[in-house]
């Protein structure tokens, strides 16, 4: 992937830019699925029944024994993270003022502007396109002349 495509992909799908996702970094989901993926090797050659049985038992175990502990840890961690963010709010406003940003509503506008800029980079410049079309027409013209007048093309060689 080139840099433009990577930038566009990040603008569209990076967790930091998805509105409404909040502070969640999806690490909980990643750990959950990593744990379920770990059993893949042991059930690979099992029958369909035993495969489904093992998967069901795994999810029941996680639900009963790990869900509440993980939920408690998640809530406590997010509480402390929220307190840290509130402490840093004044430095955010200072940095915004230094950058000439009056309001937080400016951030989505800048993201949209960056998206349009990167989208524009995906298209070739009109002049380059015209030059390539002109060159291709010259090549096509020369090929047609050689078909129509093979003696002329043979004398060039």
VMD Tcl script that builds the backbone (N, CA, C; Angstrom):
set m [mol new atoms 471]
animate dup $m
set s [atomselect $m all]
$s set {name element resname resid chain x y z} {
  {N N UNK 1 A 0.842 -1.176 0.000}
  {CA C UNK 1 A 0.000 0.000 0.000}
  {C C UNK 1 A 0.882 1.232 0.000}
  {N N UNK 2 A 0.480 2.226 -0.735}
  {CA C UNK 2 A 1.269 3.451 -0.754}
  {C C UNK 2 A 0.868 4.357 0.414}
  {N N UNK 3 A 1.586 5.434 0.581}
  {CA C UNK 3 A 1.371 6.338 1.716}
  {C C UNK 3 A -0.003 6.999 1.679}
  {N N UNK 4 A -0.484 7.337 0.484}
  {CA C UNK 4 A -1.786 7.997 0.370}
  {C C UNK 4 A -2.893 7.049 0.816}
  {N N UNK 5 A -2.834 5.810 0.337}
  {CA C UNK 5 A -3.851 4.826 0.706}
  {C C UNK 5 A -3.796 4.530 2.201}
  {N N UNK 6 A -2.601 4.431 2.748}
  {CA C UNK 6 A -2.445 4.197 4.180}
  {C C UNK 6 A -3.045 5.346 4.978}
  {N N UNK 7 A -2.769 6.579 4.553}
  {CA C UNK 7 A -3.322 7.747 5.242}
  {C C UNK 7 A -4.836 7.773 5.189}
  {N N UNK 8 A -5.404 7.475 4.029}
  {CA C UNK 8 A -6.866 7.438 3.895}
  {C C UNK 8 A -7.464 6.346 4.771}
  {N N UNK 9 A -6.827 5.203 4.795}
  {CA C UNK 9 A -7.306 4.086 5.613}
  {C C UNK 9 A -7.315 4.480 7.094}
  {N N UNK 10 A -6.250 5.131 7.540}
  {CA C UNK 10 A -6.187 5.544 8.936}
  {C C UNK 10 A -7.250 6.588 9.257}
  {N N UNK 11 A -7.464 7.539 8.355}
  {CA C UNK 11 A -8.485 8.557 8.596}
  {C C UNK 11 A -9.874 7.933 8.716}
  {N N UNK 12 A -10.115 6.862 7.971}
  {CA C UNK 12 A -11.436 6.231 7.989}
  {C C UNK 12 A -11.613 5.241 9.142}
  {N N UNK 13 A -10.549 4.526 9.521}
  {CA C UNK 13 A -10.732 3.393 10.423}
  {C C UNK 13 A -9.918 3.430 11.706}
  {N N UNK 14 A -9.027 4.396 11.883}
  {CA C UNK 14 A -8.237 4.455 13.112}
  {C C UNK 14 A -9.175 4.755 14.279}
  {N N UNK 15 A -9.034 4.008 15.357}
  {CA C UNK 15 A -9.945 4.104 16.499}
  {C C UNK 15 A -10.030 5.534 17.031}
  {N N UNK 16 A -8.928 6.264 16.980}
  {CA C UNK 16 A -8.915 7.635 17.501}
  {C C UNK 16 A -9.865 8.556 16.740}
  {N N UNK 17 A -10.145 8.230 15.488}
  {CA C UNK 17 A -10.949 9.112 14.651}
  {C C UNK 17 A -12.400 8.672 14.509}
  {N N UNK 18 A -12.775 7.549 15.093}
  {CA C UNK 18 A -14.159 7.082 14.975}
  {C C UNK 18 A -14.989 7.762 16.044}
  {N N UNK 19 A -15.928 8.557 15.597}
  {CA C UNK 19 A -16.754 9.329 16.520}
  {C C UNK 19 A -17.632 8.392 17.335}
  {N N UNK 20 A -17.699 8.646 18.635}
  {CA C UNK 20 A -18.532 7.852 19.515}
  {C C UNK 20 A -17.807 6.686 20.162}
  {N N UNK 21 A -16.607 6.370 19.716}
  {CA C UNK 21 A -15.885 5.248 20.304}
  {C C UNK 21 A -15.283 5.640 21.649}
  {N N UNK 22 A -15.069 6.926 21.838}
  {CA C UNK 22 A -14.575 7.397 23.123}
  {C C UNK 22 A -13.140 7.010 23.370}
  {N N UNK 23 A -12.864 6.580 24.581}
  {CA C UNK 23 A -11.495 6.276 24.981}
  {C C UNK 23 A -11.124 4.824 24.724}
  {N N UNK 24 A -12.065 4.022 24.307}
  {CA C UNK 24 A -11.806 2.582 24.128}
  {C C UNK 24 A -10.791 2.360 23.012}
  {N N UNK 25 A -9.776 1.582 23.322}
  {CA C UNK 25 A -8.748 1.280 22.321}
  {C C UNK 25 A -8.924 -0.116 21.739}
  {N N UNK 26 A -9.984 -0.795 22.142}
  {CA C UNK 26 A -10.337 -2.136 21.669}
  {C C UNK 26 A -9.336 -3.202 22.092}
  {N N UNK 27 A -8.502 -2.894 23.079}
  {CA C UNK 27 A -7.556 -3.882 23.599}
  {C C UNK 27 A -8.312 -5.054 24.242}
  {N N UNK 28 A -9.452 -4.754 24.874}
  {CA C UNK 28 A -10.241 -5.811 25.510}
  {C C UNK 28 A -10.701 -6.820 24.462}
  {N N UNK 29 A -11.193 -6.314 23.347}
  {CA C UNK 29 A -11.630 -7.205 22.261}
  {C C UNK 29 A -10.455 -8.007 21.730}
  {N N UNK 30 A -9.323 -7.352 21.583}
  {CA C UNK 30 A -8.137 -8.023 21.054}
  {C C UNK 30 A -7.708 -9.166 21.972}
  {N N UNK 31 A -7.684 -8.917 23.279}
  {CA C UNK 31 A -7.305 -9.971 24.226}
  {C C UNK 31 A -8.323 -11.113 24.209}
  {N N UNK 32 A -9.606 -10.754 24.127}
  {CA C UNK 32 A -10.661 -11.765 24.119}
  {C C UNK 32 A -10.514 -12.698 22.913}
  {N N UNK 33 A -10.348 -12.126 21.728}
  {CA C UNK 33 A -10.246 -12.953 20.534}
  {C C UNK 33 A -8.898 -13.679 20.450}
  {N N UNK 34 A -7.859 -13.092 21.005}
  {CA C UNK 34 A -6.576 -13.789 21.037}
  {C C UNK 34 A -6.698 -15.051 21.887}
  {N N UNK 35 A -7.437 -14.950 22.990}
  {CA C UNK 35 A -7.659 -16.127 23.830}
  {C C UNK 35 A -8.460 -17.196 23.113}
  {N N UNK 36 A -9.490 -16.786 22.381}
  {CA C UNK 36 A -10.297 -17.775 21.660}
  {C C UNK 36 A -9.514 -18.364 20.489}
  {N N UNK 37 A -8.634 -17.602 19.890}
  {CA C UNK 37 A -7.817 -18.127 18.786}
  {C C UNK 37 A -6.817 -19.168 19.271}
  {N N UNK 38 A -6.442 -19.080 20.542}
  {CA C UNK 38 A -5.456 -20.017 21.083}
  {C C UNK 38 A -5.964 -21.456 21.072}
  {N N UNK 39 A -7.280 -21.652 21.115}
  {CA C UNK 39 A -7.814 -23.018 21.128}
  {C C UNK 39 A -7.925 -23.607 19.723}
  {N N UNK 40 A -7.653 -22.832 18.692}
  {CA C UNK 40 A -7.828 -23.303 17.315}
  {C C UNK 40 A -6.998 -24.548 17.024}
  {N N UNK 41 A -5.775 -24.578 17.481}
  {CA C UNK 41 A -4.912 -25.733 17.215}
  {C C UNK 41 A -5.431 -27.011 17.843}
  {N N UNK 42 A -6.016 -26.894 19.015}
  {CA C UNK 42 A -6.473 -28.101 19.713}
  {C C UNK 42 A -7.781 -28.645 19.156}
  {N N UNK 43 A -8.558 -27.831 18.466}
  {CA C UNK 43 A -9.847 -28.316 17.937}
  {C C UNK 43 A -9.841 -28.440 16.416}
  {N N UNK 44 A -8.703 -28.238 15.831}
  {CA C UNK 44 A -8.611 -28.242 14.365}
  {C C UNK 44 A -9.134 -29.533 13.743}
  {N N UNK 45 A -8.758 -30.664 14.293}
  {CA C UNK 45 A -9.135 -31.955 13.718}
  {C C UNK 45 A -10.278 -32.626 14.485}
  {N N UNK 46 A -10.918 -31.883 15.386}
  {CA C UNK 46 A -12.034 -32.443 16.148}
  {C C UNK 46 A -13.275 -32.514 15.269}
  {N N UNK 47 A -14.208 -33.330 15.685}
  {CA C UNK 47 A -15.479 -33.407 14.950}
  {C C UNK 47 A -16.234 -32.096 15.146}
  {N N UNK 48 A -17.231 -31.875 14.315}
  {CA C UNK 48 A -18.015 -30.637 14.414}
  {C C UNK 48 A -18.625 -30.519 15.805}
  {N N UNK 49 A -19.168 -31.625 16.310}
  {CA C UNK 49 A -19.783 -31.609 17.642}
  {C C UNK 49 A -18.777 -31.186 18.707}
  {N N UNK 50 A -17.599 -31.834 18.728}
  {CA C UNK 50 A -16.607 -31.529 19.763}
  {C C UNK 50 A -16.020 -30.127 19.584}
  {N N UNK 51 A -15.912 -29.681 18.356}
  {CA C UNK 51 A -15.431 -28.320 18.105}
  {C C UNK 51 A -16.407 -27.306 18.707}
  {N N UNK 52 A -17.700 -27.459 18.401}
  {CA C UNK 52 A -18.705 -26.529 18.938}
  {C C UNK 52 A -18.800 -26.629 20.457}
  {N N UNK 53 A -18.647 -27.836 20.983}
  {CA C UNK 53 A -18.687 -28.032 22.423}
  {C C UNK 53 A -17.541 -27.284 23.107}
  {N N UNK 54 A -16.349 -27.395 22.553}
  {CA C UNK 54 A -15.176 -26.737 23.130}
  {C C UNK 54 A -15.318 -25.215 23.063}
  {N N UNK 55 A -15.774 -24.711 21.938}
  {CA C UNK 55 A -15.951 -23.264 21.789}
  {C C UNK 55 A -16.999 -22.754 22.773}
  {N N UNK 56 A -18.102 -23.478 22.892}
  {CA C UNK 56 A -19.164 -23.077 23.824}
  {C C UNK 56 A -18.656 -23.082 25.255}
  {N N UNK 57 A -17.914 -24.119 25.630}
  {CA C UNK 57 A -17.372 -24.185 26.989}
  {C C UNK 57 A -16.389 -23.044 27.252}
  {N N UNK 58 A -15.594 -22.723 26.262}
  {CA C UNK 58 A -14.635 -21.618 26.431}
  {C C UNK 58 A -15.379 -20.306 26.716}
  {N N UNK 59 A -16.394 -20.010 25.896}
  {CA C UNK 59 A -17.110 -18.743 26.072}
  {C C UNK 59 A -17.908 -18.721 27.371}
  {N N UNK 60 A -18.443 -19.854 27.778}
  {CA C UNK 60 A -19.143 -19.915 29.071}
  {C C UNK 60 A -18.158 -19.666 30.211}
  {N N UNK 61 A -16.975 -20.267 30.113}
  {CA C UNK 61 A -15.949 -20.065 31.149}
  {C C UNK 61 A -15.555 -18.590 31.244}
  {N N UNK 62 A -15.303 -17.988 30.103}
  {CA C UNK 62 A -14.926 -16.566 30.085}
  {C C UNK 62 A -16.052 -15.722 30.673}
  {N N UNK 63 A -17.285 -16.053 30.306}
  {CA C UNK 63 A -18.435 -15.276 30.774}
  {C C UNK 63 A -18.586 -15.387 32.292}
  {N N UNK 64 A -18.424 -16.572 32.844}
  {CA C UNK 64 A -18.640 -16.784 34.269}
  {C C UNK 64 A -17.445 -16.324 35.105}
  {N N UNK 65 A -16.238 -16.700 34.680}
  {CA C UNK 65 A -15.065 -16.508 35.548}
  {C C UNK 65 A -14.251 -15.261 35.256}
  {N N UNK 66 A -14.328 -14.727 34.056}
  {CA C UNK 66 A -13.457 -13.601 33.717}
  {C C UNK 66 A -14.202 -12.303 33.440}
  {N N UNK 67 A -15.463 -12.391 33.093}
  {CA C UNK 67 A -16.188 -11.192 32.665}
  {C C UNK 67 A -16.253 -10.127 33.755}
  {N N UNK 68 A -16.616 -10.521 34.975}
  {CA C UNK 68 A -16.763 -9.525 36.032}
  {C C UNK 68 A -15.429 -8.918 36.444}
  {N N UNK 69 A -14.408 -9.751 36.497}
  {CA C UNK 69 A -13.083 -9.230 36.839}
  {C C UNK 69 A -12.605 -8.264 35.756}
  {N N UNK 70 A -12.798 -8.644 34.499}
  {CA C UNK 70 A -12.392 -7.761 33.398}
  {C C UNK 70 A -13.205 -6.483 33.380}
  {N N UNK 71 A -14.499 -6.594 33.651}
  {CA C UNK 71 A -15.354 -5.410 33.666}
  {C C UNK 71 A -14.937 -4.461 34.782}
  {N N UNK 72 A -14.649 -5.013 35.949}
  {CA C UNK 72 A -14.204 -4.173 37.071}
  {C C UNK 72 A -12.902 -3.460 36.736}
  {N N UNK 73 A -11.955 -4.192 36.182}
  {CA C UNK 73 A -10.672 -3.596 35.805}
  {C C UNK 73 A -10.882 -2.512 34.744}
  {N N UNK 74 A -11.750 -2.797 33.774}
  {CA C UNK 74 A -12.050 -1.841 32.711}
  {C C UNK 74 A -12.611 -0.539 33.295}
  {N N UNK 75 A -13.561 -0.654 34.217}
  {CA C UNK 75 A -14.172 0.543 34.806}
  {C C UNK 75 A -13.166 1.349 35.628}
  {N N UNK 76 A -12.356 0.669 36.420}
  {CA C UNK 76 A -11.365 1.369 37.246}
  {C C UNK 76 A -10.324 2.051 36.360}
  {N N UNK 77 A -9.826 1.323 35.352}
  {CA C UNK 77 A -8.832 1.908 34.452}
  {C C UNK 77 A -9.380 3.122 33.719}
  {N N UNK 78 A -10.622 3.040 33.249}
  {CA C UNK 78 A -11.218 4.177 32.538}
  {C C UNK 78 A -11.485 5.349 33.475}
  {N N UNK 79 A -11.810 5.072 34.725}
  {CA C UNK 79 A -11.997 6.151 35.704}
  {C C UNK 79 A -10.695 6.930 35.879}
  {N N UNK 80 A -9.570 6.202 36.074}
  {CA C UNK 80 A -8.278 6.875 36.256}
  {C C UNK 80 A -7.868 7.602 34.976}
  {N N UNK 81 A -8.158 7.013 33.841}
  {CA C UNK 81 A -7.832 7.666 32.569}
  {C C UNK 81 A -8.648 8.954 32.404}
  {N N UNK 82 A -9.896 8.934 32.794}
  {CA C UNK 82 A -10.736 10.128 32.702}
  {C C UNK 82 A -10.207 11.235 33.610}
  {N N UNK 83 A -9.746 10.867 34.799}
  {CA C UNK 83 A -9.166 11.870 35.711}
  {C C UNK 83 A -7.909 12.497 35.110}
  {N N UNK 84 A -7.069 11.674 34.484}
  {CA C UNK 84 A -5.861 12.200 33.840}
  {C C UNK 84 A -6.213 13.159 32.708}
  {N N UNK 85 A -7.215 12.821 31.947}
  {CA C UNK 85 A -7.632 13.681 30.830}
  {C C UNK 85 A -8.148 15.015 31.343}
  {N N UNK 86 A -8.917 14.979 32.431}
  {CA C UNK 86 A -9.423 16.227 33.001}
  {C C UNK 86 A -8.279 17.110 33.506}
  {N N UNK 87 A -7.235 16.487 34.047}
  {CA C UNK 87 A -6.064 17.253 34.501}
  {C C UNK 87 A -5.334 17.899 33.328}
  {N N UNK 88 A -5.323 17.225 32.185}
  {CA C UNK 88 A -4.598 17.724 31.009}
  {C C UNK 88 A -5.434 18.690 30.158}
  {N N UNK 89 A -6.675 18.949 30.544}
  {CA C UNK 89 A -7.548 19.787 29.728}
  {C C UNK 89 A -7.004 21.202 29.569}
  {N N UNK 90 A -6.416 21.762 30.616}
  {CA C UNK 90 A -5.882 23.120 30.498}
  {C C UNK 90 A -4.711 23.161 29.516}
  {N N UNK 91 A -3.859 22.135 29.533}
  {CA C UNK 91 A -2.748 22.121 28.580}
  {C C UNK 91 A -3.259 21.929 27.153}
  {N N UNK 92 A -4.388 21.223 26.988}
  {CA C UNK 92 A -4.995 21.088 25.663}
  {C C UNK 92 A -5.453 22.447 25.151}
  {N N UNK 93 A -6.138 23.201 26.000}
  {CA C UNK 93 A -6.615 24.525 25.586}
  {C C UNK 93 A -5.450 25.475 25.293}
  {N N UNK 94 A -4.382 25.357 26.040}
  {CA C UNK 94 A -3.189 26.171 25.786}
  {C C UNK 94 A -2.587 25.820 24.426}
  {N N UNK 95 A -2.470 24.540 24.152}
  {CA C UNK 95 A -1.917 24.095 22.869}
  {C C UNK 95 A -2.832 24.499 21.712}
  {N N UNK 96 A -4.146 24.421 21.926}
  {CA C UNK 96 A -5.093 24.838 20.882}
  {C C UNK 96 A -4.943 26.329 20.584}
  {N N UNK 97 A -4.811 27.139 21.635}
  {CA C UNK 97 A -4.645 28.578 21.443}
  {C C UNK 97 A -3.348 28.875 20.699}
  {N N UNK 98 A -2.286 28.152 21.031}
  {CA C UNK 98 A -0.996 28.359 20.359}
  {C C UNK 98 A -1.083 27.985 18.883}
  {N N UNK 99 A -1.938 26.990 18.551}
  {CA C UNK 99 A -2.084 26.551 17.157}
  {C C UNK 99 A -3.149 27.348 16.414}
  {N N UNK 100 A -3.792 28.297 17.112}
  {CA C UNK 100 A -4.820 29.112 16.463}
  {C C UNK 100 A -6.150 28.394 16.308}
  {N N UNK 101 A -6.410 27.435 17.172}
  {CA C UNK 101 A -7.675 26.695 17.133}
  {C C UNK 101 A -8.568 27.230 18.236}
  {N N UNK 102 A -9.727 27.759 17.841}
  {CA C UNK 102 A -10.630 28.377 18.812}
  {C C UNK 102 A -11.546 27.376 19.512}
  {N N UNK 103 A -11.940 26.342 18.773}
  {CA C UNK 103 A -12.958 25.436 19.297}
  {C C UNK 103 A -12.632 24.003 18.886}
  {N N UNK 104 A -13.053 23.022 19.686}
  {CA C UNK 104 A -12.787 21.620 19.360}
  {C C UNK 104 A -13.535 21.172 18.105}
  {N N UNK 105 A -14.530 21.927 17.681}
  {CA C UNK 105 A -15.245 21.571 16.450}
  {C C UNK 105 A -14.342 21.727 15.219}
  {N N UNK 106 A -13.188 22.349 15.417}
  {CA C UNK 106 A -12.226 22.515 14.328}
  {C C UNK 106 A -11.577 21.177 13.948}
  {N N UNK 107 A -11.454 20.255 14.893}
  {CA C UNK 107 A -10.780 18.984 14.635}
  {C C UNK 107 A -11.457 18.160 13.542}
  {N N UNK 108 A -12.788 17.944 13.598}
  {CA C UNK 108 A -13.423 17.200 12.496}
  {C C UNK 108 A -13.274 17.904 11.147}
  {N N UNK 109 A -13.302 19.223 11.151}
  {CA C UNK 109 A -13.124 19.968 9.889}
  {C C UNK 109 A -11.730 19.735 9.320}
  {N N UNK 110 A -10.734 19.737 10.202}
  {CA C UNK 110 A -9.365 19.488 9.723}
  {C C UNK 110 A -9.188 18.056 9.222}
  {N N UNK 111 A -9.834 17.113 9.883}
  {CA C UNK 111 A -9.782 15.730 9.393}
  {C C UNK 111 A -10.418 15.618 8.012}
  {N N UNK 112 A -11.550 16.297 7.827}
  {CA C UNK 112 A -12.224 16.275 6.527}
  {C C UNK 112 A -11.352 16.925 5.455}
  {N N UNK 113 A -10.696 18.019 5.815}
  {CA C UNK 113 A -9.800 18.701 4.885}
  {C C UNK 113 A -8.629 17.787 4.499}
  {N N UNK 114 A -8.065 17.082 5.484}
  {CA C UNK 114 A -6.966 16.164 5.207}
  {C C UNK 114 A -7.441 15.012 4.314}
  {N N UNK 115 A -8.667 14.527 4.569}
  {CA C UNK 115 A -9.229 13.454 3.754}
  {C C UNK 115 A -9.355 13.901 2.298}
  {N N UNK 116 A -9.881 15.105 2.081}
  {CA C UNK 116 A -10.026 15.623 0.711}
  {C C UNK 116 A -8.664 15.792 0.043}
  {N N UNK 117 A -7.686 16.269 0.805}
  {CA C UNK 117 A -6.336 16.450 0.264}
  {C C UNK 117 A -5.756 15.114 -0.187}
  {N N UNK 118 A -5.854 14.095 0.682}
  {CA C UNK 118 A -5.309 12.780 0.338}
  {C C UNK 118 A -6.066 12.152 -0.825}
  {N N UNK 119 A -7.382 12.351 -0.873}
  {CA C UNK 119 A -8.174 11.845 -2.000}
  {C C UNK 119 A -7.697 12.470 -3.300}
  {N N UNK 120 A -7.361 13.766 -3.244}
  {CA C UNK 120 A -6.875 14.473 -4.423}
  {C C UNK 120 A -5.534 13.950 -4.911}
  {N N UNK 121 A -4.721 13.450 -3.991}
  {CA C UNK 121 A -3.412 12.914 -4.368}
  {C C UNK 121 A -3.518 11.584 -5.109}
  {N N UNK 122 A -4.659 10.925 -4.989}
  {CA C UNK 122 A -4.824 9.627 -5.642}
  {C C UNK 122 A -5.003 9.772 -7.148}
  {N N UNK 123 A -5.426 10.957 -7.589}
  {CA C UNK 123 A -5.617 11.180 -9.017}
  {C C UNK 123 A -4.320 11.710 -9.617}
  {N N UNK 124 A -4.038 11.273 -10.813}
  {CA C UNK 124 A -2.851 11.789 -11.487}
  {C C UNK 124 A -3.124 13.223 -11.937}
  {N N UNK 125 A -2.061 14.000 -12.023}
  {CA C UNK 125 A -2.197 15.373 -12.491}
  {C C UNK 125 A -2.708 15.364 -13.935}
  {N N UNK 126 A -3.566 16.310 -14.254}
  {CA C UNK 126 A -4.171 16.375 -15.585}
  {C C UNK 126 A -3.101 16.479 -16.673}
  {N N UNK 127 A -2.049 17.259 -16.419}
  {CA C UNK 127 A -0.977 17.427 -17.406}
  {C C UNK 127 A -0.284 16.090 -17.690}
  {N N UNK 128 A -0.026 15.296 -16.619}
  {CA C UNK 128 A 0.597 13.988 -16.814}
  {C C UNK 128 A -0.290 13.069 -17.644}
  {N N UNK 129 A -1.589 13.104 -17.361}
  {CA C UNK 129 A -2.533 12.280 -18.117}
  {C C UNK 129 A -2.538 12.672 -19.585}
  {N N UNK 130 A -2.548 13.954 -19.857}
  {CA C UNK 130 A -2.556 14.428 -21.248}
  {C C UNK 130 A -1.270 14.043 -21.977}
  {N N UNK 131 A -0.140 14.145 -21.291}
  {CA C UNK 131 A 1.135 13.766 -21.908}
  {C C UNK 131 A 1.155 12.282 -22.262}
  {N N UNK 132 A 0.649 11.437 -21.364}
  {CA C UNK 132 A 0.613 10.003 -21.641}
  {C C UNK 132 A -0.346 9.687 -22.784}
  {N N UNK 133 A -1.485 10.380 -22.846}
  {CA C UNK 133 A -2.430 10.168 -23.945}
  {C C UNK 133 A -1.794 10.582 -25.271}
  {N N UNK 134 A -1.096 11.705 -25.277}
  {CA C UNK 134 A -0.434 12.179 -26.493}
  {C C UNK 134 A 0.614 11.168 -26.956}
  {N N UNK 135 A 1.426 10.679 -26.022}
  {CA C UNK 135 A 2.449 9.700 -26.361}
  {C C UNK 135 A 1.807 8.429 -26.923}
  {N N UNK 136 A 0.736 7.959 -26.279}
  {CA C UNK 136 A 0.063 6.739 -26.740}
  {C C UNK 136 A -0.500 6.931 -28.147}
  {N N UNK 137 A -1.022 8.108 -28.434}
  {CA C UNK 137 A -1.545 8.376 -29.779}
  {C C UNK 137 A -0.429 8.373 -30.823}
  {N N UNK 138 A 0.742 8.911 -30.459}
  {CA C UNK 138 A 1.883 8.870 -31.385}
  {C C UNK 138 A 2.310 7.423 -31.661}
  {N N UNK 139 A 2.354 6.619 -30.643}
  {CA C UNK 139 A 2.715 5.211 -30.810}
  {C C UNK 139 A 1.689 4.509 -31.694}
  {N N UNK 140 A 0.409 4.741 -31.427}
  {CA C UNK 140 A -0.654 4.122 -32.236}
  {C C UNK 140 A -0.555 4.573 -33.689}
  {N N UNK 141 A -0.264 5.861 -33.892}
  {CA C UNK 141 A -0.142 6.405 -35.252}
  {C C UNK 141 A 1.027 5.740 -35.990}
  {N N UNK 142 A 2.154 5.615 -35.295}
  {CA C UNK 142 A 3.327 4.983 -35.906}
  {C C UNK 142 A 3.034 3.522 -36.245}
  {N N UNK 143 A 2.338 2.827 -35.377}
  {CA C UNK 143 A 1.980 1.430 -35.645}
  {C C UNK 143 A 1.084 1.315 -36.871}
  {N N UNK 144 A 0.126 2.212 -36.991}
  {CA C UNK 144 A -0.777 2.182 -38.148}
  {C C UNK 144 A -0.029 2.471 -39.441}
  {N N UNK 145 A 0.946 3.391 -39.386}
  {CA C UNK 145 A 1.736 3.699 -40.592}
  {C C UNK 145 A 2.522 2.483 -41.032}
  {N N UNK 146 A 3.046 1.735 -40.059}
  {CA C UNK 146 A 3.838 0.545 -40.399}
  {C C UNK 146 A 2.954 -0.534 -41.009}
  {N N UNK 147 A 1.704 -0.632 -40.567}
  {CA C UNK 147 A 0.789 -1.614 -41.155}
  {C C UNK 147 A 0.417 -1.199 -42.571}
  {N N UNK 148 A 0.160 0.094 -42.759}
  {CA C UNK 148 A -0.269 0.588 -44.073}
  {C C UNK 148 A 0.887 0.675 -45.055}
  {N N UNK 149 A 2.052 1.075 -44.578}
  {CA C UNK 149 A 3.216 1.272 -45.452}
  {C C UNK 149 A 4.421 0.529 -44.883}
  {N N UNK 150 A 4.469 -0.797 -45.009}
  {CA C UNK 150 A 5.571 -1.549 -44.404}
  {C C UNK 150 A 6.936 -1.194 -44.984}
  {N N UNK 151 A 6.976 -0.670 -46.199}
  {CA C UNK 151 A 8.246 -0.311 -46.807}
  {C C UNK 151 A 8.896 0.843 -46.051}
  {N N UNK 152 A 8.093 1.806 -45.598}
  {CA C UNK 152 A 8.615 2.959 -44.858}
  {C C UNK 152 A 9.238 2.486 -43.530}
  {N N UNK 153 A 8.545 1.608 -42.826}
  {CA C UNK 153 A 9.058 1.130 -41.542}
  {C C UNK 153 A 10.295 0.256 -41.724}
  {N N UNK 154 A 10.343 -0.520 -42.782}
  {CA C UNK 154 A 11.502 -1.374 -43.038}
  {C C UNK 154 A 12.722 -0.553 -43.353}
  {N N UNK 155 A 12.537 0.570 -44.047}
  {CA C UNK 155 A 13.686 1.416 -44.410}
  {C C UNK 155 A 14.281 2.127 -43.198}
  {N N UNK 156 A 13.481 2.277 -42.109}
  {CA C UNK 156 A 13.991 2.913 -40.887}
  {C C UNK 156 A 14.935 1.994 -40.137}
  {N N UNK 157 A 14.784 0.713 -40.264}
  {CA C UNK 157 A 15.581 -0.232 -39.468}
  {C C UNK 157 A 17.002 -0.326 -39.896}
}
mol reanalyze $m
mol bondsrecalc $m
mol representation Tube
mol addrep $m
